Amino acid sequence: MAKLQPVLLSGGSGTRLWPLSREAYPKQFLPLAGDDTMLQATWLRVAAIADAAPIVVAGEEHRFLVAEQLRQIGAPTPAIVLEPLGRNTAPAIAAAALQAMAGGDDPLLLVLPSDHVVRNDPAFRAAVAAAMPAAEAGKLVTFGIVPDAPETGFGYIEAAPGEGVRPVLRFVEKPDAATAQAYLEAGGYYWNSGMFLLRASRYLEELQRFRPDIVTAVRAAFAAAARDGDFIRLDKAAFAACPSDSIDYAVMERTDAAAVLPVDIGWSDVGSWSALWDVSEQDAEGNAHHGDVVSIDSRNSYAYARRLVALVGVDDLVVVETDDAVLVARKHKVQQVKDVVARLKAGQRSQAVLHREVHRPWGSYDSVDVGERFQVKRIKVKPGARLSLQSHERRAEHWIVVSGVARVTRDNDVFELFANQSTYIPIGAKHRLENPGSEMLELIEVQSGDYLGEDDIVRYEDVYGRS
């Protein structure tokens, strides 16, 4: 029996769940439907049936988030294939297939988006087991979701009559409401989940048959990849030359080997706030709340709160409150959230991409106050982590340790600071901050100067490859 190799696709930006999901910290890294993040839940769903550590395909900027979140749940060390830029799912899966075959194996790839919800994990694992014989025989199996409503937000798969895994008759685009209703009444049509089970070599064979240009570009990018520990950085120039296409368009709609297994597993792609409301626990009035929420005479609403949020006399609303933004929308209008993000990007607003708390490989910083010629940040440095050796041309910094131990390099001096101790970093001084302790280092940084942008950094040394 072939080995089962999970492939977690983690390249999405999740803009329809703004302001909680943002480009620098998208929805797969958020605990939206439970205590685990969506990436963590995806691995935990398959850990019991996997024959190998996961292969994760992610963007370069998310590499440390992927590694840290999987480490937190005790996952085996993953191979993290880094895309220098997005090229959709067909190239991403091809890169994963090459990585899976690099050691001489030819496993079955269980390809899973890392930002979906599955509420019935045992049923999902049973479906994977049921699909394995067909995939071992050379079929490219996709999992079709048994529809429970005339959904217009998904593509559909029309399946041949029968039981279990069966041939795909056709893929159809997102329908209008009348067509979706007709599909529901006719039966034999299933939502396209974007989950696949296929042998690595068979996928590359079929991709070569229909899109040899993609295979050529991905092979070149993989062959020239830089390997840094668990990270496989695809060559940027070669990958940039790769056409962008989905596995559906590139292969599944063309091959005669496409098969589908209908499943009822409590699936959702959580593609909008209304979809998240659907999969969330609701009270007697149909409200779903996360955080400190008080609801009076309100129904069928979703609220996500960092601070206290009160709903009074409202129905069918979505209210999302973060540290630096608030979204209020009618539930049936939430697809237009992506238009908000587009407008923020057009105005070069940082809220389109970054949260107020910005995560870095060494920890995070939170800009708690900013004004003319000053900025105050709360900085967290993970145990054993260090920032780059750097200097600033236009700002000075004061550091006050709140908790933990800080090892400070300032020009030729190296010294340690403890809680309630502080130091000053003049303009132009070469400096570095490290956490030599076993607990999180927290400090307050007060910046002063005529320019406080993040691009005023000259890096001399950096363990994360940014110098």
C-alpha positions as CSV (number, residue, x, y, z in Angstrom):
1,M,0.0,0.0,0.0
2,A,1.3,3.4,-0.9
3,K,2.3,5.9,1.8
4,L,-0.1,8.7,2.6
5,Q,1.6,12.1,2.4
6,P,-0.4,15.1,3.6
7,V,0.1,18.3,1.7
8,L,-1.2,21.5,3.4
9,L,-1.7,24.4,1.1
10,S,-1.2,27.6,3.1
11,G,-0.9,30.3,0.5
12,G,-4.2,32.2,0.8
13,S,-4.7,35.7,2.1
14,G,-8.3,35.5,3.3
15,T,-9.3,39.0,2.6
16,R,-13.0,38.3,2.9
17,L,-12.5,37.8,6.6
18,W,-10.9,41.2,7.1
19,P,-10.2,42.9,9.6
20,L,-9.3,39.7,11.5
21,S,-7.6,38.0,8.5
22,R,-5.0,40.2,6.8
23,E,-2.3,39.5,4.2
24,A,0.5,39.3,6.7
25,Y,-1.6,37.1,9.1
26,P,-4.3,35.4,7.1
27,K,-7.1,33.2,8.3
28,Q,-5.3,29.8,8.3
29,F,-3.2,31.1,11.2
30,L,-6.3,32.2,13.3
31,P,-8.4,30.1,15.7
32,L,-11.7,30.9,14.0
33,A,-13.6,27.6,14.7
34,G,-12.1,26.3,17.9
35,D,-9.0,26.6,20.1
36,D,-6.6,25.5,17.4
37,T,-5.8,27.6,14.4
38,M,-7.1,26.4,11.1
39,L,-3.7,25.2,10.0
40,Q,-3.2,23.3,13.2
41,A,-6.7,21.8,13.0
42,T,-5.9,20.6,9.4
43,W,-2.9,18.7,10.5
44,L,-4.6,17.3,13.6
45,R,-7.4,16.0,11.3
46,V,-5.0,13.8,9.4
47,A,-2.2,13.1,11.9
48,A,-3.6,9.7,12.9
49,I,-3.6,8.4,9.2
50,A,-0.5,10.1,7.9
51,D,2.6,8.1,7.0
52,A,4.9,11.1,6.9
53,A,5.4,14.6,8.3
54,P,3.4,17.2,6.4
55,I,4.6,19.0,3.4
56,V,3.4,22.6,3.6
57,V,3.3,25.0,0.7
58,A,3.3,28.6,1.9
59,G,4.4,32.1,1.0
60,E,7.9,33.2,2.0
61,E,6.6,35.8,4.4
62,H,4.6,33.1,6.4
63,R,7.4,30.6,6.9
64,F,8.0,31.1,10.6
65,L,4.3,31.2,11.3
66,V,3.9,27.8,9.7
67,A,6.8,26.3,11.6
68,E,5.9,27.8,14.9
69,Q,2.2,26.8,14.8
70,L,2.9,23.2,13.9
71,R,5.6,23.1,16.6
72,Q,3.1,24.2,19.2
73,I,0.9,21.2,18.6
74,G,3.8,18.7,18.5
75,A,3.5,18.0,14.8
76,P,6.5,16.2,13.2
77,T,9.0,18.6,11.6
78,P,7.4,19.6,8.3
79,A,9.0,20.2,4.9
80,I,8.0,23.8,4.1
81,V,8.1,24.6,0.4
82,L,8.2,28.4,0.0
83,E,6.6,30.2,-2.9
84,P,8.3,33.5,-3.7
85,L,5.0,34.6,-5.2
86,G,1.6,33.1,-5.7
87,R,0.9,31.0,-8.8
88,N,-2.3,29.2,-7.7
89,T,-2.7,25.5,-6.9
90,A,-1.5,23.6,-9.9
91,P,2.2,24.8,-9.5
92,A,2.0,24.5,-5.7
93,I,0.9,20.9,-5.8
94,A,3.5,20.2,-8.5
95,A,6.2,21.5,-6.1
96,A,4.8,19.4,-3.3
97,A,4.9,16.3,-5.5
98,L,8.5,16.9,-6.4
99,Q,9.4,17.3,-2.7
100,A,7.4,14.1,-1.9
101,M,9.3,12.1,-4.5
102,A,12.8,13.6,-3.7
103,G,13.7,10.7,-1.5
104,G,12.7,8.0,-4.0
105,D,9.1,7.5,-2.8
106,D,5.9,7.9,-4.8
107,P,3.3,8.5,-2.2
108,L,-0.4,9.4,-2.4
109,L,-0.7,13.1,-1.8
110,L,-3.6,14.1,0.4
111,V,-3.9,17.7,-0.7
112,L,-5.8,19.9,1.7
113,P,-6.3,23.7,1.9
114,S,-5.3,24.7,5.4
115,D,-8.1,27.2,5.9
116,H,-11.2,25.0,5.8
117,V,-13.4,23.7,8.6
118,V,-14.4,20.0,8.9
119,R,-16.7,19.3,11.8
120,N,-16.7,15.5,11.4
121,D,-13.1,14.4,11.5
122,P,-13.8,10.7,11.8
123,A,-16.0,10.8,8.7
124,F,-13.3,12.6,6.8
125,R,-10.7,10.1,7.7
126,A,-13.0,7.3,6.7
127,A,-13.5,9.0,3.3
128,V,-9.8,9.2,2.8
129,A,-9.5,5.5,3.4
130,A,-12.3,4.8,1.0
131,A,-10.7,6.9,-1.7
132,M,-7.2,5.3,-1.4
133,P,-7.7,2.2,-3.6
134,A,-8.9,4.4,-6.5
135,A,-5.9,6.8,-6.1
136,E,-3.5,3.8,-5.9
137,A,-5.0,2.6,-9.2
138,G,-4.2,5.9,-10.9
139,K,-7.3,8.0,-10.4
140,L,-7.1,11.7,-9.4
141,V,-9.7,11.7,-6.7
142,T,-11.5,14.9,-5.4
143,F,-13.9,15.0,-2.5
144,G,-17.3,16.4,-3.4
145,I,-19.4,17.8,-0.6
146,V,-23.0,16.7,-0.5
147,P,-24.9,20.0,-0.7
148,D,-27.6,20.9,1.8
149,A,-28.6,24.2,0.2
150,P,-28.6,25.8,-3.3
151,E,-25.2,27.5,-2.7
152,T,-24.1,29.9,-5.4
153,G,-20.6,30.6,-3.9
154,F,-19.1,27.2,-4.9
155,G,-18.3,25.4,-8.1
156,Y,-20.0,22.1,-8.6
157,I,-19.0,18.6,-9.7
158,E,-21.4,16.4,-11.6
159,A,-20.7,12.8,-10.8
160,A,-21.6,9.6,-12.8
161,P,-24.3,7.5,-11.1
162,G,-23.1,4.9,-8.6
163,E,-21.7,4.5,-5.1
164,G,-18.4,5.4,-3.6
165,V,-15.7,6.8,-5.9
166,R,-17.1,7.4,-9.3
167,P,-16.1,9.2,-12.5
168,V,-16.5,13.0,-12.9
169,L,-18.8,13.9,-15.7
170,R,-18.0,17.6,-15.6
171,F,-17.0,20.5,-13.4
172,V,-19.3,23.5,-13.5
173,E,-18.7,27.1,-12.5
174,K,-20.5,28.9,-9.7
175,P,-24.2,28.8,-10.7
176,D,-26.9,31.4,-10.3
177,A,-29.6,30.7,-7.7
178,A,-32.0,29.0,-10.1
179,T,-29.3,26.7,-11.5
180,A,-28.1,25.8,-8.0
181,Q,-31.6,24.9,-6.9
182,A,-31.9,22.7,-10.0
183,Y,-28.7,20.9,-9.1
184,L,-29.9,20.3,-5.5
185,E,-33.2,18.9,-6.7
186,A,-31.6,16.7,-9.4
187,G,-29.0,15.1,-7.2
188,G,-25.7,13.9,-8.5
189,Y,-24.1,17.4,-8.1
190,Y,-21.6,18.1,-5.3
191,W,-19.7,21.2,-4.1
192,N,-16.1,21.4,-5.2
193,S,-14.1,21.3,-2.0
194,G,-10.6,21.7,-3.4
195,M,-9.4,18.6,-1.5
196,F,-7.6,15.9,-3.5
197,L,-6.1,12.4,-3.2
198,L,-3.7,11.4,-6.0
199,R,-0.4,9.7,-6.5
200,A,2.5,12.2,-6.9
201,S,3.8,10.8,-10.2
202,R,0.3,10.5,-11.7
203,Y,-0.4,14.2,-11.0
204,L,2.9,15.2,-12.6
205,E,2.2,12.9,-15.5
206,E,-1.2,14.5,-16.2
207,L,0.1,18.0,-15.6
208,Q,2.8,17.3,-18.1
209,R,0.2,16.1,-20.6
210,F,-1.9,19.2,-20.4
211,R,0.4,22.0,-19.1
212,P,4.0,21.1,-19.8
213,D,4.9,24.8,-19.3
214,I,3.9,24.6,-15.7
215,V,5.9,21.4,-15.1
216,T,9.0,22.8,-16.8
217,A,8.9,26.0,-14.7
218,V,8.3,24.2,-11.4
219,R,11.0,21.6,-12.0
220,A,13.5,24.4,-12.7
221,A,12.4,26.3,-9.6
222,F,12.6,23.2,-7.4
223,A,16.0,22.1,-8.9
224,A,17.5,25.6,-8.1
225,A,15.7,25.9,-4.7
226,A,17.8,27.1,-1.7
227,R,17.5,24.7,1.2
228,D,17.7,26.1,4.7
229,G,16.8,23.6,7.3
230,D,13.2,22.7,6.9
231,F,12.6,25.5,4.3
232,I,12.8,24.8,0.6
233,R,12.9,28.2,-1.1
234,L,11.8,27.8,-4.8
235,D,14.0,29.8,-7.1
236,K,12.3,33.1,-7.6
237,A,13.2,33.8,-11.3
238,A,12.2,30.3,-12.4
239,F,8.9,30.3,-10.4
240,A,8.1,33.8,-11.6
241,A,8.1,32.4,-15.2
242,C,5.6,29.7,-14.2
243,P,2.0,30.4,-15.5
244,S,-0.6,30.8,-12.8
245,D,-3.4,28.2,-12.9
246,S,-5.6,26.0,-10.6
247,I,-5.4,22.3,-10.5
248,D,-9.1,22.3,-11.7
249,Y,-8.4,24.2,-14.9
250,A,-5.0,22.7,-15.5
251,V,-5.7,19.1,-14.9
252,M,-9.0,18.0,-13.4
253,E,-11.3,19.4,-16.1
254,R,-9.2,17.8,-18.8
255,T,-8.1,14.4,-17.6
256,D,-10.1,11.2,-18.1
257,A,-8.8,10.1,-14.7
258,A,-10.8,12.5,-12.6
259,A,-12.9,10.8,-10.0
260,V,-15.1,12.1,-7.1
261,L,-16.1,10.7,-3.8
262,P,-19.2,12.4,-2.3
263,V,-18.8,13.1,1.4
264,D,-20.9,14.6,4.2
265,I,-18.3,15.7,6.7
266,G,-19.5,19.1,8.0
267,W,-17.3,21.0,5.6
268,S,-17.0,24.7,5.1
269,D,-14.4,26.8,3.3
270,V,-15.2,29.7,5.8
271,G,-15.0,32.0,2.8
272,S,-16.9,34.9,4.5
273,W,-18.2,36.1,7.8
274,S,-21.6,34.6,7.1
275,A,-20.0,31.2,6.4
276,L,-18.2,31.5,9.8
277,W,-21.6,32.3,11.4
278,D,-23.0,29.1,9.8
279,V,-20.3,26.8,11.4
280,S,-20.2,28.6,14.8
281,E,-22.2,27.6,17.9
282,Q,-25.3,29.8,18.1
283,D,-27.6,30.7,21.0
284,A,-31.4,30.4,21.1
285,E,-31.7,33.7,19.0
286,G,-29.3,32.5,16.3
287,N,-26.4,34.7,17.5
288,A,-22.8,33.5,17.4
289,H,-20.3,35.4,19.6
290,H,-16.6,35.3,20.1
291,G,-15.2,37.3,23.0
292,D,-16.8,39.8,25.3
293,V,-20.3,40.3,23.7
294,V,-23.6,41.4,25.2
295,S,-26.7,40.8,23.0
296,I,-30.1,42.4,23.8
297,D,-33.1,41.8,21.6
298,S,-30.8,40.8,18.6
299,R,-31.0,37.8,16.3
300,N,-29.0,35.9,13.8
301,S,-25.9,38.0,14.2
302,Y,-22.2,37.3,14.4
303,A,-19.9,39.3,16.7
304,Y,-16.1,39.0,17.3
305,A,-14.8,41.2,20.0
306,R,-11.5,42.0,21.6
307,R,-13.1,44.6,23.9
308,L,-16.7,44.7,25.1
309,V,-19.2,44.9,22.2
310,A,-22.9,45.3,22.9
311,L,-25.6,44.5,20.3
312,V,-29.0,46.1,20.9
313,G,-32.1,45.5,18.7
314,V,-30.2,44.4,15.6
315,D,-30.7,41.4,13.3
316,D,-28.5,39.7,10.7
317,L,-25.4,41.8,11.4
318,V,-21.7,41.0,11.4
319,V,-19.7,43.1,13.9
320,V,-15.9,42.5,14.1
321,E,-13.8,44.6,16.4
322,T,-9.9,44.4,16.4
323,D,-7.3,46.6,17.9
324,D,-7.2,49.0,15.0
325,A,-10.4,48.4,12.9
326,V,-14.1,47.8,13.2
327,L,-16.3,46.1,10.6
328,V,-20.1,46.4,10.7
329,A,-22.0,44.7,7.8
330,R,-25.3,43.2,6.9
331,K,-24.8,39.4,6.8
332,H,-25.9,39.1,3.2
333,K,-23.5,41.8,2.1
334,V,-20.3,40.4,3.6
335,Q,-18.9,39.4,0.2
336,Q,-18.2,43.1,-0.3
337,V,-15.6,43.1,2.5
338,K,-13.0,42.4,-0.2
339,D,-13.9,45.8,-1.7
340,V,-13.0,47.4,1.6
341,V,-9.6,45.7,1.4
342,A,-9.2,46.9,-2.2
343,R,-9.9,50.4,-1.2
344,L,-7.5,50.3,1.7
345,K,-4.8,49.0,-0.6
346,A,-5.5,51.7,-3.1
347,G,-5.0,54.2,-0.4
348,Q,-1.8,52.5,0.8
349,R,-3.4,51.9,4.3
350,S,-1.4,49.5,6.4
351,Q,-4.6,48.0,7.8
352,A,-5.1,46.1,4.5
353,V,-2.0,44.0,5.2
354,L,-0.9,44.3,8.8
355,H,-2.5,44.1,12.2
356,R,-1.4,46.5,14.9
357,E,0.5,43.6,16.4
358,V,3.0,42.5,13.8
359,H,4.5,39.0,14.0
360,R,8.2,38.5,13.2
361,P,10.3,35.3,13.3
362,W,11.7,36.4,16.6
363,G,8.4,37.3,18.2
364,S,6.1,40.4,17.7
365,Y,5.7,44.1,18.2
366,D,2.6,46.1,18.9
367,S,2.4,49.8,18.2
368,V,0.5,51.0,21.3
369,D,0.8,54.7,20.7
370,V,2.2,57.0,17.9
371,G,2.4,60.7,17.5
372,E,4.6,63.4,15.9
373,R,8.2,62.4,16.4
374,F,7.5,59.5,18.8
375,Q,6.2,55.9,18.8
376,V,5.7,53.5,21.6
377,K,5.9,49.7,21.0
378,R,5.4,46.7,23.1
379,I,8.0,44.1,22.0
380,K,7.9,40.3,22.7
381,V,11.0,38.2,22.0
382,K,10.7,34.4,22.1
383,P,13.2,32.4,24.3
384,G,16.5,31.9,22.5
385,A,15.5,34.4,19.7
386,R,17.5,37.4,18.6
387,L,16.8,40.4,16.4
388,S,19.2,41.4,13.6
389,L,22.3,43.5,14.3
390,Q,21.0,46.8,13.0
391,S,21.1,50.6,13.1
392,H,18.7,53.5,12.4
393,E,19.6,56.7,10.6
394,R,16.7,58.8,11.8
395,R,15.5,57.6,15.2
396,A,16.8,56.8,18.6
397,E,15.3,54.2,21.0
398,H,14.7,53.7,24.7
399,W,14.2,50.1,25.9
400,I,12.5,49.4,29.3
401,V,12.3,45.7,30.3
402,V,8.9,44.6,31.6
403,S,9.7,40.9,32.2
404,G,12.3,38.4,31.2
405,V,16.0,39.0,30.5
406,A,17.3,41.1,27.6
407,R,20.8,40.8,26.3
408,V,21.7,44.1,24.6
409,T,24.5,44.7,22.0
410,R,25.2,48.5,21.6
411,D,28.2,49.2,19.5
412,N,31.1,47.5,21.4
413,D,29.2,46.9,24.6
414,V,27.2,43.7,25.5
415,F,25.2,43.6,28.7
416,E,22.0,42.2,30.2
417,L,18.9,44.0,31.5
418,F,16.3,42.7,33.9
419,A,12.7,43.8,34.8
420,N,12.4,47.5,35.5
421,Q,15.9,48.3,34.0
422,S,16.3,50.3,30.8
423,T,18.9,51.5,28.2
424,Y,19.2,54.0,25.4
425,I,20.1,53.4,21.7
426,P,21.4,56.5,20.0
427,I,20.8,57.3,16.4
428,G,23.3,55.4,14.2
429,A,24.4,52.9,17.0
430,K,24.8,49.3,15.9
431,H,22.5,47.3,18.2
432,R,20.9,44.0,18.8
433,L,18.3,42.6,21.2
434,E,18.4,39.0,22.3
435,N,16.4,36.8,24.8
436,P,18.9,34.4,26.5
437,G,16.3,33.2,29.0
438,S,13.7,30.5,29.0
439,E,10.7,32.8,29.3
440,M,9.2,35.4,26.9
441,L,11.0,38.7,27.0
442,E,8.7,41.7,27.1
443,L,9.8,45.3,26.9
444,I,8.6,48.7,26.0
445,E,10.4,50.6,23.2
446,V,10.0,54.4,22.9
447,Q,11.2,55.7,19.6
448,S,12.0,59.3,18.9
449,G,13.1,61.1,15.7
450,D,12.0,62.8,12.6
451,Y,11.1,59.5,10.8
452,L,9.8,56.3,12.4
453,G,9.1,54.0,9.5
454,E,10.0,50.3,9.5
455,D,12.2,50.9,6.5
456,D,14.7,52.9,8.5
457,I,16.7,49.8,9.3
458,V,20.2,49.0,8.2
459,R,20.8,45.2,8.9
460,Y,24.4,43.9,9.3
461,E,23.7,40.4,10.5
462,D,20.5,38.4,10.7
463,V,19.9,34.8,11.5
464,Y,16.7,34.9,9.5
465,G,18.3,35.8,6.2
466,R,17.0,39.3,6.0
467,S,20.4,41.2,5.9
